[in-house]
Amino acid sequence: MNWREWAEAEASDIRNAGQWRAPRDLDAAGPEGKLAPDDRPVVTFASNDYLGLTQHPTVIAAAHAAIDRWGAGSGSARLIVGSRPIHSELEHALADWKSTERAVLFPTGFATNLGVITTFAGPDAFVVSDELNHASIIDGCRLARADVEIARHADPGHVDALLRASTAEQKLVVTDTVFSMDGDLAPIDELVEICARYGALLVLDEAHAVLGPDPSLDGVEAIRIGTLSKTLGALGGFAAGPAHLCDLIVNRARSYIFTTASTPADAAAALAALAVVRSSEGTKLRARLAAHVEQLRPGHPSPIVPYVIGDERATLDAAAALLEDGMLVPAIRPPTVAPGTSRLRVALSAAHTEDQVAALKTGLDRLT
């Protein structure tokens, strides 16, 4: 079988399983836009632009100013000639935001998890990873040379048992703080206590933690991983932590060393967005987002609100029905989630109006 035949056979298997996917262009600036191929008007409930900062005039102006000063791209890796003053300024601001000594900027959040996990999870290390962690964490664990065990979801007792059974000298626990498909929270306080007990490094991926948690990490070695593309509305990722760990990331993380630095525009936009987040305006935006969540599902801890239907076909039909009413809500199905747990995944934003959220709730109540 040649490569063409192999690719066609693989594609056929995906199609036959009803899991073929293709991107659709959305011509939008904010939640409202036109969806290809027929340019139908939609309100999207699928974006991770949680505070609507991709459209904030201060953020946009900062990106424009960076392009005018430094151009469209950085032209090189950070350790060669790709580091601009805006990258360092952003790293200092991120470290201050996360109450850490240092921060290290990566071009994407995915690259951040790859770089951090492979830096610390060497052949003599032992890693415990939550079973519902993001794909970037899973791939980081696969690339690492460490022994890896998967802990039951949000089960600190299982994490404790796995660490206790390991004879490895270097131990690492990695988890999302807000899980991307369920929108639930990791038991961070318990994990901090467990990691302190065993001297384990705690790696927290806070990509979706726009509404918290913001844990106390006193008494434990920890790396906080975040993205610039969700709460901050730009593009990139970062790792924040003690200087001795961040310095090692700079010198060991291949996804930092061997890639072009993020664009000056992205870094400047993120820095401006961070200033908004830490201002009274940011407090109001988070309160507005939290109110939307409360309107849709009272008591839920994050803007990711899943509606688990189970059957793939029924989930696709539900998404199609919402789209007919002008609401874009993605159907999430295997292999992204486990078989039998296909769902509609709602992602709310402060940029949504109360009327838009109310219309979505009415549509979802009718379908689920």
N, C-alpha and C positions, 0 to 999 in steps of 0.2 A: 504494500500500500504506500503510494507516494504521499507527499504532504498535502496536496489538494484533496485527495481522497480521504485522508485522515481528518482534515478540518471539516469537510462536508459531512462525514459520518458523525463527528462530535457535535456539530451544529444540529444535525438531524435528531440526535438523542435529546438535546436540550429542547428542541421544538416539540418532539413527541411527548416529552414530560410536561408540556404546557408552561415551560419556564423561560421561553425566549424573551429577551429584553433588548430594547433599543432606546437611545435618548430621543426626547422630543424637545424641540426648541420652545422656550418660553420667552416671549418678548415682553419683559416686565422690568419695572424699577419699583420694587416694593411688592406687596401681596397681590396687587391686581395687574393682569396682563393678558396677552393673547397667546394661545397655545397652538402650536403646529399640530397637524398639517393644515387645519382649516381656519386658523386664527380666531377660534372661538374665545370670547372673553371669559376669564376665570378669576376666582379668588383662590390663591394657593395656600394650603395648610400643610406644606411640605418643606418649607425652608428652615434652616438653622439660624437665620438672621433674627435672633431672639429679641433684640432690643430695637431692631429697625435701623441700626447704625450704618448699614451700607448706603443709606440715602441721607444721612445727616449732612447738612451743608458744611459744617466745620471739618468733618472727616473727608469729604470730597475735596474741599479746598486744600487740605494738607497734602492729599495725593497729587493734586495738580502742581502745587509748589515744589514737591519733591521731584517730579518729572522735569520741571523747568530748571532745577538746580543740578540734578544728577543724571537725567535721561531716563529712558524706559527700563533699562536693566542694569544689573550690577556688573555683569561682564566676567565674573570670576568667582571662585570659592572665597569664603571669608578669610582663610589662612594664606591666600595668595594676595590678590589686590581687590577683592570684592567687598571688603568691609568698608562701609560708609559711616560717617558720624551718626546718622539716624539709626543705624543698627545698634550701636553701643548705647545711644540715648534710650532706645526702646528697651534694651536689656536691663538697664538701670531702673527704669520705671516699672518693668514687670517684677523685678526682684523686690522693689519696695511694696508693690501691690500685694505680693504673696508673702511678705515678711520673711524673706530669705536673704542670704548673703549675695547670691549671684543668680543670674538667669542666662540661659544659652538659647539663642534664636535659631530655629530650623525653617527651611522653606515650607514645610507642611507639618500638620499634626501627625500624620502617618509616619513620616520620616523621623519625627521626634521619638515615637515609641520604639521604632526599629533601632535607633541610635542608642537610646538609654538602656534598653534591655540587653542589647548585645555588648554594651560597655561593661556592665556589671555581672552579667550571667555567663561567666567563663566556665571552663571545663570542671572546675572544682566547686562550682556553686550549685545551689538547689533552689528552684523557683516554684512558688505556689501561685497559680493563676485561677481566678474565678471562671467558672464554666461559661458565663455569659459576657465575658470581656469582648471588647471591640476587636475587629479583624486585625488591626494594626498591632495590638498586643499579642494576639495569637501568632501572627507572622514573626514578631520579634522573638517570641519564645521558640519558634521553629528554627530561626536563624541562630539562636544562641547555642552555645556548646554545653549548656548546663543540663542537669537532670531536672525535668519539669513534671510536676503533678498538677492535676486539675481539681480544684476544690468545688464542692457543691455550692450552688449559687447563694451568696449572702449568708454563708454558714460559718461563723467564726470558730465554732467548735471543731469543724472539720479542718480548718486552717491550722488550728492549734495542734490537732492530732498529727497532721502531716509534718509540721515542723518538728514536733517532738520525736517523731520516728526517724528523722533524717540525721545522719552523722556528718553531713557536710559542714565545713567550717564557715562558708559564706552562704547566707540564706537571704532570700528575697521574696517578698509578697507583692503582687501587682494586681490592681483592680481599678475598674472604672469607679468613680464616685456616684455618677448618675448613669444608669445603663441605657444604651441608645435605642433599644427596641421596646423596653418596658417602662422606662421613665422612673424606675424605682431607685432607691438609694442603697449604697453599700454600708455595712455596719462599721463605719470608720473608727469610732471611739474604741470599739472592742478590738479592732485590728491593730490600733496603735498600742494598746496594752499587750497584745500577744507578741507583736514585733519587738517591743521593748524587752519582754521576758526572754526572747531567744536571740536578741541582738541582730534581728533581721532588718534588712533595708526595706522600707515601705515605699512603693512607687504608686502614686495616685494619678489617674488620668481624669482631670477635671474638665474635660472638653464641654460637657453639657451642664455644668454646675452654675448656670446663670442665676438661679435662685438659691444656691447653696447645695450641699453643706460647705461651710468654711471651717474646717476642723482645727483644733489645737493639736500641734504635733510635737509638743514639748516631750523631751525624754526619748525620742526615737529618731534614728537616721531616716530621712525621707527626701524623696524627689517628687515635686509637684509638676505634672505635665498639663499643659493647656494648649488651646488653639487660638489663633487670631481670627479665625474664619466664622466663628459662631457669635459669642457674646460681643466680640469687637468688630465684626462685620468686614474684615479684610481677608488676608490669606497668610498662613504660616502657622508655626507651632513653636513651643518653647518648653524648656525644662528649667525649673527653679529649685534651688536647694543650697546646701552648704558649699562654700567655695572649694573645698577639697574634692568634692564630688563633681561639681561643675567643671573644674579645671581638667579633670580626667575625661569628662565627656568631650570637651574640645579636642583633646589629644587622642581619643580612642574611637569616637563614634564615626563610623564610615559614612553614614548618611548626613553627617555634618561636614566632614573633611572633604569628601569627594563629590560635592555638588555646588552649583552656582548659588550664591547668596540670594536671598529673597529680594524682590525689586524694591528700590527706594520708595516707590509709591505705596506699596503694601505696608512697609514698615512705618512710614509717616502716617498713613491712614489708621493703623493700629494704635500708634501713639496718641493721635488725636482722639480716637474712640475711647481709649483708656481714661483720658482726662474727663470725658463725658461720663463714663461709668462711675468714676470716683467723685462726681459732683452731685449737687442736689438734683440736677436734671436726671442723672442716672438712677438716683433713688426713686424718683417719680416713675421712670420707665419700668423699673423692676416691679414697682407696686402695680402698675397698669397690667403688666404681664401676669403677675400673680392673680389679679382679679379676673383675667380671662380664664386662667386655669380653674379658678374657683367656680366660675360661671359654667364651665363645661363639665368638670368633675371635682366636686367639693372635697377638699382634703388631700388632693393629689400633690406630690412634692415637686413636680418639675413640669416644664412646658411640653414634654413628650407624653402624649396621652394615647395609649393603645386601645383599640377595640378588637379584641380577639374573637374571630369568627370560627376559625378551625379549618374548614374546607377551603381549598384553593379557589375552586370555581366560584363558590359563593362569595368569597372575598373580592375576587375580580369583578363580579356582578355588582357588589355593593359600591365599589369604587366607581364603576361605570355609571351607576345611578346617580351618585353625587356629582359626577362630572356633567351629567345631563342638566343638573340644576346649577351648573356654573361653579362648582366647588371641587378643587383638585386635592384629593387626599390619596396618597399612594397605597396600593395593596402590597404588603410585604409578605413574602412567601418563601418556602425553601428554595435555595439553601441558606438564605439570609437568616431565617428562623427555623426551628425544628418542625418536622412534619406534624401536621395536625394542629399547628398554632398560627396559621396564617391570620393576618390581621390588617386592619386599617391603622396606619400610624399618623396621628395628628401631631403636628408641630406648631405650636402657637407662637405669636410674636406680639410685642407691644405695638407694632404697626397695624395690627388688626383693629377694626372698630368693634364696639359692643354689638352692633347689629349684625356684623359678619359672623361673630362667634355665636350669636343667638340663632342665626340661620343654619349654621353648621350643626348646632345641637339638635335643632328640629329635624334636620335630615338624618342625623345619626340615630336619634330615638326611633325614627320610622323604620330604619334598616336593621338595627342590631338589637 
